[in-house]
Amino acid sequence: MASLPFSATSFNSTFIGFNYKARNPDFFFIRNSSSFTFSRRKFCIKSVASDQKQDLKDEAQVTEGASLDTFVPDSASIASSIKYHAEFTPSFSPDHFKLPKAFYATAESVRDSLIINWNATYDYYEKINAKQAYYLSMEFLQGRALLNAIGNLELTGAYAEALKKLGHNLEDIAREEPDAALGNGGLGRLASCFLDSLATLNYPAWGYGLRYKYGLFKQYITKDGQEEVAENWLEMGNPWELVRNDVSYPVKFYGEVISSPEGVKEWVGGEDITAVAYDVPIPGYKTKTTINLRLWSTKVAPEKFDLSAFNAGDHAKAYSAMKNAEKICYILYPGDESLEGKTLRLKQQYTLCSASLQDIIARYERRSGESVNWENLPDRVAVQMNDTHPTLCIPELIRILIDVKGLSWEQAWNITQRTVAYTNHTVLPEALEKWNLELMQELLPRHVEIIRMIDEELIQTIIDEYGMEDLDLLQEKLKQMRILDNIELPESVVDLFVKPEKSSVEPIVEAIESTEEDDVSDEETEVTAEEDQLEEEEEVDEEIEVPLPQVIEPNPKLPKMVRMANLCVAGGHAVNGVAEIHSEIVKNEVFNDFYQLWPEKFQNKTNGVTPRRWIRFCNPDLSKIITKWTGSEDWVVNTENLAKLRKFADNEDLQSEWREAKRRNKVKVASFLREKTGYVVNPDSMFDVQIKRIHEYKRQLLNILGIVYSYKKMKEMSHEERTASFVPRVCIFGGKAFATYVQAKRIVKLITDVGNTVNHDPEIGDLLKVVFVPDYNVSVAEILIPGSELSQHISTAGMEASGTSNMKFAMNGCILIGTLDGANVEIRQEVGEDNFFLFGAEAHEIAGLRKERAEGKFVPDPRFEEVKAFVRSGVFGPYNYDELMGSLEGNEGYGRADYFLVGKDFPGYIECQEKVDEAYRDQKRWTKMSILNTAGSYKFSSDRTIHEYARDIWGIEPVVLP
């Protein structure tokens, strides 16, 4: 269990920690001795940073003999706790109490309360041995934790007052916190929303991830476009984490597999590292439940440091083992263009899986006591793989059960299938992970053996299902469904195809007929028997073998691959998509063969976002209005109450309050943009936002080309004409392009070049501004989303699995323009078709449109050709955009032919934007649309999503602490 973040040493009577609205709060203090005792009745607080004393007996909140079950910490006790940490757990020199030091002391003060609740939560879970879900993800995009934690603990006001007494403002303190660099986009943000909901809803669960030292990267925008530098989020330490040096597990790479005479497999030799646990407590909202995010860091034992080599001057050799281990957790998604990069990525994935599974198994054994029944593991453990990155959980769990715990293959395979489940997040073929078999064989030899066995099980299942009468059908099924791609069939399966087949020449079998049987001599009988035997042998010789179907034969020119998504589907008991349209594509296209085989495995779990972080805490102005008009704050945990706003959507008083709140948020955005980019924008303009990972399928290129079109038209008009034709807009972009994704970085460059030109054009003025916000992250989103009025979710239909930022925008009263893609479909259904700006081709049309393009039948709109020519003209600077514009041209070929259909959807997009302008001019109509977006967003709470996972996939129940 969690240990306290301090040791008992000799110092004065000092306040150490507290619990909010404590129900059995475990309030504790250190007394004047070399050890500390827990007091649950009478206590005094002394500030260690000043001589002031505060006796809580005089505060009427806690009196002699009062029960601490009703204690609520006040600002004085909080201030004392902050002062204690400033003096006794400092990360800074003792001279001053400036903002950075104040933040760390404040965070450590909050952490004390979280640890108490964390310990209480897991003590109780251990006691009752509740079934627990474990969520494995390569990303957890947490964002800042301070305001979220004190908000969940209902201590925001008390902390604000305490910090004011100490000479600081809570908002200033909160801005000192760096975003945890543990994720990139929607995948990681979803995982973090799920943790918040799991804690709030009192579900027993843990998250598992990696503790990236440098994150993805910090993004700078220069004259050359995006530039990347390492994140520095851990430079000053992380006040929220607790290193668990006593919780570590060995992780092995390379080596070989040997078999004992009894057939027991052992993985020996190779490279050994150690994964060490760092725990981050995750509090629920208005509940004592505090769950855990366990992050793994990697190292090697000190003896791996080659002291002899170091003393001989070969320093690189001396610490090579240390660096090889440490670099596993350096950055998220290291570039995989090289073999070294691929190897590092695979090491990351296996480290996450191996350390987490070993930890899960150890916890299960501890809870089971002396009688461990492995058949019951799925009744106590649910493992969810967030996308294909944790796929190695499947062979790793089997390895542990067989090689370490001594179970049979049949037992281990059955247990694994009942324990593990898979969430699919993509329909993009390149995102359905494949690993080179030779690389995996070298790095994880035992796991390749196990994967081969799983592949063999799957092949046998396919043969059992479809039989061998229709070999063409069977060939196609094996080609699509096998885990091992372009790899020979296992021998046991090959034997099934090699069937003896009789020759067309019938053997001559003559009966010996004699009317005088008694006259046949013994010699004649022996001759006849020999002839019969020869005839039988001749018959066998005339049998032939059916050759293996050619389609199944490996192609030596192609690499041998392991298809991780297929392994996920075969090895788990549930497969879910993350939006209704996405789940249908998963069933009908991506995994259709598997769906036909196991329809019961496939489910939909539409994503959601936590309403605590994404409206209650980041948009307090709007939250107060919602609370007033819905009658209570219950909507924060029961978002269906947001629907009550619908009946007030035309109410002038609500509309007036709504517009005022939106404008205050826009003023904050304008101030932020000026601080971050230097651009001054008018808060009375429409704020049009697209913030998400930069990718061609998300079509930031369509957005900026639409802006270029508007700019060109403005330049062709007189001042009066453009003022009458266009609504003033501030077009805001944010997002990171992956460091090696050249085309995405070109898009970033174009956006910034357009902004640099437009924003300095005196003729245009405030009518149009284009701003790219550098280093987009959760904290930036928390500022931009509340102030947004139009949000762009314009991906090529059928390519976005779900999206979650669209949900955050709708929840904050922002109106969406988008395609029928991902969760847009369901959002439009809930908020109403009249309150969503729709354009673009639909998912079922995409394949036909690409075929039309390949056949040379597509005729681009003249306006699209006009925009491309304008970009190429050099009006936005000297950068050569031929490659970027060329990707939108031609009929076929890699990097050409407009694969994401920007040109096809361009006319509909700019015409839809004209409808946006028309609606925005009528502010009464626009405000009603905004209210109805918030009212219709109730479905998209991650609380609803988690309830569905818990009920339909994990089989866990809420556990409310006593």
N, C-alpha and C positions, 0 to 999 in steps of 0.2 A: 504494500500500500504506500501511499504518498508519505514522504517524510517532511517534517517542517523545514522551512527554508532558512533555518538558523540553528546555531548550536547554543547550548546553555552555558554561558560563561559568566563570569562575575561582573555584574554592573548593577546600577541602581534600579529601584523599583520602577518598572517601565511598562507602559501599555504596548502590547504586542499585536493583538489582532481582535477582530470583532466579526460578528455575523449580522447581516441585515435582518430586520423583523424576525429575530431568531426564534425558531421553534427548536428547542434544545440546542442553543447556539454554540456551546463549547467556547464561551468567552474565556480568554486565558491571559495571564500576566506573569511577568518574571519578578520574583521577589528579591529582597536583599540577601542573596546567598549564591552559592556556586551552582545551584540547581533551581528549577522553577516549578511552581505548583499551580494547579488550576483552581480558580476560585469561582464559584457559581452563585455567590450571594452578595457579599459586600466588597467593594473594591474602590480604590482611588486611582486617579490617573495623574501622573507627573510628566510634564513636558521635559524632554531631555535637551531640547534646543533652547530652552529659556527657563527662567526661575518661576514662571507662573504655575500655579497649581489649580486644578479644577477638581472639586469634590462632587461627584455625581449624586451624592445624597441630597445635595441642595437643589438639584435640578428637577425634582419631583417626577423624573422619568424612572429612576431606579432608587429605591429606598431600602432601608435595612430590612432584610428578609424578603424583599420582593422577588418574584419569579423572573428569571431572565428569559423565559419563554415569550414574554411580551416586550422585551427590550428592543428599542429602536435607537441605533447610534445617532448621536447628534453631531453637529458640526465641530464642537469642541473636541470630542473624542476622536473624530476623524483627523482634525488638525494635529492632535497629539500623535496619532499613528503616523502621519506623514512626516512629522518632525523626527520621530524615532528612526524611520527608514533613511531620512536625510543624513542622520548621524551615524547609524550603526550598520546599514547595508548600502554604503555609498558607492556610486560609480564615478563620482566626481570629487574634487578636492573640497575640503571643509570650509573654504574661505567665504563662499557666496551661495545664495539660494536662488540662482537664476533659473530661467525657464527649463533648460535641459535637465538640470538636477531636480527641479520641482516635478517634472513629468515622471522621472524614474521613481522618485520617492512616492508619488501619488499612485503609480501603477503597482508598486510593491505593497502599498497599503491595501489596495483593492485585492491583490492576489492573496493576501492573508485570509480574507473572507472567503475567497473562492476555494482555497485549500481546505478550509474547515468543511465546507459543503461537499467538496470533492471527496474527502475522506469518508464523510457520512454516507454519501451516495454509494460508494463502492464497498464500504463495510456492510451495508445492507444488502447489496446485490450478492456479495459473497455469502452472506448469512442465509439468504433464501434460495440461492443457486438459480437465479432467474435465467431463462434463455436470453442470450445476448446477440445482437447484430454487430458485425464488424465491417466497416465500410473502408475498402482499400482504394486509394486514388493516388495517382502521381501528382495531382494538384490539389491544393486547398488555398483558394484565394480569399484569405480571411479579412483583409483590410485592417484598419486600426481597431484596437480592442477596448480602449479605455471607456469611451462614451457608451459603447454597446454593453460593457460589463456593468457599469454603474446604473445604466438604464434598466437592465434586466434585474438588478438587485434593488431597484427603486430607491437609489441613493443619489440621483443626479443633483437634486436641490441641496442636499446636505454637503456633497462634495463641492458644489459651487460656492456655498457659503464658507466652508472651511478654507478653501483656497483664497477667497477674498480676504479672510482674516490674515492669511499669510502673505498677502500682497500680490496675488496673481488672479488672473481670470481663467475660468475653466476652459473656455474655448481656445485661449492662447496655449494653455497646457496641452490640450488635446492635439493641437497642430504640431507639437513637437514629436509626436509618435510617427515613426516611419511605417509604411505599409509592409507587412510581412511578405517577403518575395517568394511565395511558395506556389504560385500559379501564374497563369497567363490569361485565360479567358473564361468562357461560360462553363467549361468542365469543372474548373477549380472553384468558381463562384457557386455553382450548384452544390458541390460537395460541402461548402461552408454553410450554405443555407440549410442543408439537410442536418448538419450538426446542431444548428440553432433550434430547429424544429424538434429534433429528437430529444434535446434537453428540455425544451419548453413543454413537450407533451409527455415527459417522464418515461420515455422508452429507454430500456437498458441497451446501450450501444457505445461503441468506440470508433474513432476514425484512426486510420493508419496512413502515414505518408513518409516522405523524406525531408530532411532538414537541409534545404539547399543554402549553402553559404552565400552564393552570389545571385541566386534567383535566376530569372530568365536573362534580363539585362535592363539597365536603365537607358532610356531612350532620350537622345538629344536631337534637336532639329537644327541643322546648320545650312549653309548655302548649298551643300552637297546633298541635302535630304536627311534621311535618318542615319544617325550614328549610334553605335552601341558601346556602352561601358558596363563594367561589372556593378551589380547592386551593392549597396553598402549598409543594408538594413541591420546587419549584426555587428556593425563596427563598434557601437557603444554597448553591445549586449542586448539581450531580450528579456525584459523584466517579467514577462508572462510565463516563460518556460522554466521547468524544473528538470535538471539533468538527473537521470536515474543511473548512476554508475553501477548499481547493483543489478540492473536489468540489461543484460547484454547477451548476444547470441553469436555463435560462429557462423560464418557464411563462406562457402567454398567455391572456388572456380578452378577450371582445368582438371588435371589429374587423370585418373583412370578408374574403371570399375573392375573389381575382381570378385570371383565367386568362390565360396567355400565348398568343400566336398558335399555339404548338405544343400547346396544351391542358394545359400544366403549371399546377397549382393552387398558389397562394401565399396564405397567411393573413397579412394585414397589418393595421397599426394596432392600436387597442385598448389594453388595459392589460397591462403587462409586469411580472412579479415574478421573484424569484430564489428557488429552493429550495436550501437549504444542508444538507449531510449532517452528522448527528451519529451516531457509531458506538458501539454498546454491545456489548462482547464477551460471548459466551455460551459458557461452558465445558461440555465433556462430562464425564461421570463416569468417573474413572479412565482418562482418555485425554488425549493431548496436543491432540486436535482442539478448537479453539475457533472457533466460527462467529460470525456477525455479525448484529446487528439494526441496520439503518440507518434512522434517523428523520429526517424532513425538517422543517426550520424555514423560515419564509418571511420575506423582506425585499425592499427595493428598493435600487437603487443610490443613493449619496449625492446625486447630482445631481438626484434626484427631490424632494429637500427644497427647497422654494421659499423661498430666502433672502430674496428681495425682499418676498414677502408677510409673512415673519416680521418683517423690519425695519419693515414698514409697520404692524405690530401685528395683522395677520390670522393669528394663530398656527394656528388650526384649518385654514385653507387651506394653510398652509406645510407641515404634516406629514400632510395627509390621505392622500397616496399611501403614506406609511410605515405609517400605521395600517391602511389598507385591506389592505396586504400582511400585516402582522403578525397581524391578527385572524383570519386563516385558521387559524392554529395556536393560537388562544387556548384554546378549549374543545372537548371531545368532544361531538358531537351538539348543536349549538346549536339552540335552539327554532325550529321551522320553521312556526309559525303565520302569520308575516308573509312577504311577498315577500323582504325582506332576509334573513330566516332561511333560506329555501329557497335563495336565491342563495349564501349563505355555505356551506351544506352541499354544494352542487354544486361550489363552488370547492374545498372540502376534498377531495372525492373525485377531482376532476380533478388537483389538485396531487399527490396520492399516486400516481396512475396515470402522469402525465406525467413527473415527476421519476424515478420508479422505472424506467419503460420506457427513458427516455433513458440512465439509468445502466447498465441491463442491456445495451442495444445497444452502448454505449461499451466495456463490458467484453468483449463478444463480439468487437468489432472489434479490440481490443488483443490478445486471445488469438489471433485469426486471423492477425495479422501483415499482410503486404502483400496476401495473396490472400483476400479476404472472399467467401465463397460463401453468399449469403443462403438458398439452399435448404437449407443445413445447419443453419440456426438452430435448428429444432426438435430436432436431434440433439445440441445443446449447451445448450439452454435450455428449462426447463419453468417456466411461470408458473401459480401456483395462486391463484385468486381466493377469498378467504375470505368467503363470502356475496356479495350483489350490490353492496356498496359499491365494490369496484374494477372494476365492469363496464366503465368507460370505458377500461380497458386494451385492449379489443378495437378500438374505432375509433382509439385513440391509436397502437397498434402499426401498424395499417394506414396511418395518416397518415404516420408516420415512414418506413415502407418505400416508400410511393408518393411523397410530396412531398419528402422529404429524401434518400432513397437511390435514387430513380428507378426503382423496380420497377413492373411493370404491376399493374392491379387483380387479375387472375387470380393472379399470383404472390403478392401481398400477402395476399389472402384465404386462399389455400391454406396459406401459412406460418403465418398467425395461427391458423387452426383447428387446426393440428397442434401449436401451442405452448401454447395457453391451456386451462385446465380450471377447472371451477366446483364449489364446495361449497355446497350448499343447506342452510340452517339453520332453515328455518321453513315451516310450512304455513299460517300466518296470512295472509290476503289483504292486510291492511294493511302487512305486513312485506315483501311482494314489491314492491320499489320501482317506482314509476312517477314519471316526471318530466314536467312540463308542456313540451310541444314549443316553445312560444313562448319560455319561459325559456331552454331549452337552445339554441334558435336564436340568441338574443341573446348568450348567454355563450360558446357553443362552435359558431360557424357552420360551421366545416369538419367538425366531427364529426357534425353533423346531416346534412350531405351524404353522409358515409360511411355513417351509419346508414340513410339512405334506400336506399343501394345494397345494403346487407346485407339490408334488408327486401325489396327487389326480388328478390334472389337466393333468399331464403326462399320468397317467393310462387311463383317459378318452380319451385322444388323441390316445393312442395306440388301445383302443377298437374301437374307431370310424374308425380307419384306417384298422384294420384287422378283425373286426367283431368277433362274438362268435360262428361261425359255426365250426371252427377248433380249439378246445380247446387246443390241444397239441401245436399248433403254438402260440396261445395267451399266454399260460403258459410260453413258452420259451422266448417270447418277454418281458413279465413282469419280468421274472427272470433276464434277462440281462440288462434291461433298467431302472428299477425302481431306484429312488434316495434312498429310504429306503430299505435296504437289510435285509432279514430275519425278516420282520416285517409284521404283519397281514394287510390285505387289509382294506382300509377305508370302513365304513358301506355303504356309497352310492354305492360303487362298488360291495360289497358283495351282495346287493339286486339285482344286475343285473344277478348274477349267480344263485340266488334262484328263479327258474321259476316253476310255477305249471305245472305239466304234468299229463295228464289223464291216469286213469287206463285202462288196456286192456279189462276190463269187461264193456261192453256197458250198460248204464242204460236203463231200459225198459220204453219206453215212448209210451203209447197206446192212440191212438185217440179214443175218445168216439164217437162211431158211433151209430146212431139211425135213424131209418126211421120215428120214431115218436117223433121228437124233442119236439113238443109241449106238449108231455106227461111227460117230465122230470120235477120233482118237484123242488122247490127252495132248499129243504133239500138235495136232491141228488146232486144238483149243488155245494153246500157248501162242501159236502164230497169229491167230485172230486177235488175241489180246494185245500183242505187240503192234499190230496194224491199227487197232483202235487208239492206242496211245499216240502213235505217230500222227494220226488224223487230228487228234486233239491238239497236239503241239503245232501242227500246221495251221489249225484254226486260230490259235493265239498269235502266231507269227503274222497272220493276215489282218489282225487288229491294227488300227492306226490311231494316232493322237490328234485331237483337235488343237490347232495352234492357238496361242494367246491372242485375244483381240488386239489389233494393232494400236488402237487408241490408248490402251492402257500402258503400252510400252513407253518408257521414258525417252525424252528427246535429249540426246547428249549435248546439243547446242544450247540448251536452256538450263538455268541454275535449278538446283533442288531446293525447295522451300518448305517451310513450316507455316501453315495458315492458322494464325492465332485465333481469328474470329471463329473459324470452324471448330477449333479446339474448345473454345468457350461454349459454343452451342452443344457440342457433344458431351462435354464434361460437367455441365450444370443442369439444374432442374428447372430453371426459368430463364427466359430471354425477354427483355422488355425494351421497347422503344420509348421515346420521351415526348411524343406528341401523337395525336390520333393519326394524322397523315403520315408521319414518319413510321409509326408502327405498322401501318398498312403497307408501306413500301418495304419495310423489313420482311413482312410475311409474304408479300406477293412478288418481290423482286430480289432483294439482297439475299435472303435465306429461304427462298420459296421451296427448294427441295427438302430442306430440314422441316419447314412448316408442314409439308405434306406428310412427312414421316412422324413428326411429333407435334401436332397442332396444340396439344394441351400445354406445351412449354411456353408458348408465345403470349405476351401480355402488352398492354399499353399502360404507361405511367407518365401522364403529362407532367412536365416539370412545374416547379413553383419557386417562389422567392419568399424569404422571410419578411412579413410585414413589419417586424420590429425594426430591423436595420433600414429597410428600404422605403419606409414612410414614417413610422412613429418617431424614430430618432433622427433621420436625415431631413425630415420635413415637419418640424414641430408646428409651424404656422397652419399648415393644412390639416394636421392631425387634430389640432384644437377645434377647427371648424367641423371636422367629421364627428368628433366626440359630441359637440354641441347639437348637431342636427340628427344624429342617430340616437341620442339620449344617454349614451354611456361610452366608456372606453373599452367595452367588451369586444369591439371589432378588431382589436389588436391580436386577439387569439381566436376569435370567431369571425373570420372575415366575411361570412355570409351576411353579417349585419351591414356591410357596405351597401348592399342592395337597397337599403332603406332610403338612400340618397335619391333614388330614382323619382320618388314621388315629390321631391322638392326641386327637381332640375329646372323648372321654370320660375321658381321663386326669386323675385328680384333681390331680396335681402341676402339670400344665400349666394346668388350670382355676384353681388357686389363684394361680399366678403371673400369669395373665391378668387375674383380678379385681383383684389388687394394682396392676398397671400401670394398669388403667382408673381405679381410685380415685385414684391419684396424679395422673393427668391431670384428673380431676374437681375435685380440690383446686385445681389451677392455674386451671381455669375459674372456680371460685367466687371465687378471689382477683381474677381479672381482672374479673368482673362487679361486684364490690364497688368496684374502682378506677374503672371506667368509668361505672357507673350509680348507685352508692350502695346497691344492693340486696344484702342478705345472704341467701345461699341455703345449704341443707344439702347437702353433697356425697354424703350417703347417699340422697338422693332420686333418682328416675329423671331423667336429663337428656334432654329431648325437644326437638329442634332443627329449625327450618326457616330456613335462611339462603340467600337467593337474591334476585335482582331482584324487586321488588314489582310484580306484574302480576295482573290478574284471572284469567287462564288458569292461573296457578300456584297460585291458590286459597289464599292466606294467609287469605282471608276464611272459607273452610270451616274452617280450623284454629282461628281465634279464636272462631268461633261454636260449635265443639265445646267449647272451653274455657269459654265462657259457659254452655253447657248443663251442664257438670260443676259449675261454680261455683253455679249456681242449685239444682242437686240437693243439693249440699253444704249450702247455706243452709237447705234444707228438712229436713235430718236433724239428729239429735242428734250430739254429739261421737263417741259410740261407734259410731253407725251409719255416719257418713262415714269414720271410721278403718277400719272393716271393709270398706267398699265401694270405697274408692279407694286406689291406691298413691300415695305422695307424689311429686309431679312438679315439676320446674322446666322451664317451657316457654319456650324461648329463640327469639327472632326476630332476624333481621338482614337488611338489604337496602335498596336505594335505590329510591324511586319517582321516575320521570322528572319533572323540574320542572314540566312542563305537564300531567301525567297526573293530573287532579283526582281521579278515582275511586280510583286507587292511593294517593294521599295521604290520602284518607278512611280507607282501610284501615289505614294506619300510625297515624292518629289514634285509631281504635278500639282497636287493639292496645295503644297506650300508655295510653289511658284505662282499659281493662280492667286492665292491670297496676297502674296507680296505685290502683285500688279494691281489687283482690284482695290486693295485697301489703301493704296497710295494714289488712286485716281481721283483727282479733285472733282471731276465731272460727276462721278457716281456718289461720292460722299457717303452718307449713312444709308443710302438706298440698298447697298449690298456690301456685306463684309464676309470674308472667308477666313476662318481661324482654325489652325491645327494646334491642338493642345498637346504638348510633349509629355511623354512618360505617363500615358493614361493608366490609371489604376482604380481601385475601389474608392479611395478617398476623393479622387477627381469626380467619379461617377456620383458620389453622394452630394456633390455641389451642383453638378450640371443637371442631373435628372429632375430635381424639384423645380428648376427654372426653365425647363424645356417646354415648348408648346407644340412642336411637330417633331416626330421621331421617325427616322428612316430605317425600315427593315425590308430591304429590297433585293434579297438574295434571289438567285435563279430558282424558280419553283422546283421543289423536290430535292433540294440540296442542303437546306438547313434542317438539321434534325428537329430542333425545337426553338432555341433561342430562349434566353431568360431576361435579357435587358428589355425586350419588348414588354414583358410583364411589369417590370419596374416602372417603365415610362407610363403605361396605362394606369397603374396604381396611383401614380402621382398626377393624374389628370392631363397627361400629354396625349395628343391624338397621333395615331400612327398612319404613315403612308407605307404601303407594302404590297407584296405579292401574296398569293395563297400558298404560303410555304411555312413549314414548321408550326409553331404555336400560333402564328398569325391567324390561321384558319379558325381556331377555337376562340381566340380573343375577339375576332370580328363577330362570331356568333354571339358572344356574351355581351359585348358592348353595343351591338346593333350595327347593321350594315351601313346606316346613315352616318355613323360616327367613326368610320374607318375609310381612309382613302385608298381604294383598290385599283391596281393596274396589273398588266403583265400576263404572259402566257401561264397556263396551268401545268401542273406536274405531268399529267397524262399526255400533254402535247409536246413535251420537250424532245423526246426521241425522234418524233416525226419532223420537228423543226431542224434538228441537227442533220437528219437524213436529207431534207430539202436543201440545206446548205451544202452538203457534200456533193449533191447532184448539180450544183450551180444554179439553182432555181430561185435563191433568195435575192430580192431586189431591195437594197437599203433605202430608207427614207432620205430624201434630199437634205433634210435638216441635219441628219446624222453625218452625212458626207461633209456638209458645211462646217460642222463643229470640228471634225477631225482635221480639216484643212486649216481651220483657224488656229488649232493647237500647233500644227506643224509650221505655221507662218513665222513663229519666233516671237509673237507678241508677249509671251510669258517668260522670255529670257532665252539664253543661248543653248540651253540643254537640248539635246537631240532626242525627240520623242518618237522617232520612226519605229523603234522596236515596240513601244507600247501601243501606238496606233496600228502598227502592222499586225498585232495580235488580234485585231478586230476585223481583219481582211482575209481574203482568200477563201477557198472552199474546204480545204482539209490540211492536215499537217500539225505537228506539235507546235504549240505556241502561236497558232494561227486559227483562222476559221471561226473566231468569236464563239468559242465553246460555251461561254456562259451567257450568250444571247443578249449582250448589251445593245447591239444594233436593233435586234428584233423588238425589244421592249422600250427602246428610246422614245419613239413617238407617243406611245401610251403614257410614258412617264412624264414627259413635259406637258402633255395635255392634262394629266391628273394634277400636276403642280399648279396649273391655272385654276383648277377647281379649289385648291387649297387657298390661293389668294382670295378668291371670291368668298369663301366661307369666313376667312379671317377678317374681312372688311365688316362683317356683321358680328360684332363682338358679343351680342346677346346669344346668337346662334352658336358661336364658337365656345362660349362659356358653358352653355348647356351640353355641348358635345364633350367638353372636358369633364364635367360632373358625371356624365353617363359613362365615361371611360373608367373613372374611379369606381363608380357603383358596379360596373360589370366586371371588375378585376378580381372579385372575391374568390373565384375558382382557382386563381393562380397563386394561392398561398402554398408554400412548401409544407405547411402543416397538413393540408389535404393530401399532398403527394406522399408524405411519410406515413400517414394513416393507411394509405393503400399499399405501400411496400410492406408495412408491418403485418397487415391482414393477409395479403395475397401471396407474398413471397417469403418473408422471414418467419412468420408465425410467432411473433413476439407480442407481449401485452405490456401496457403501461404499468410501471411500478412506482407508486407514490410513497415517498419516504414518510415514516411515522413522525 
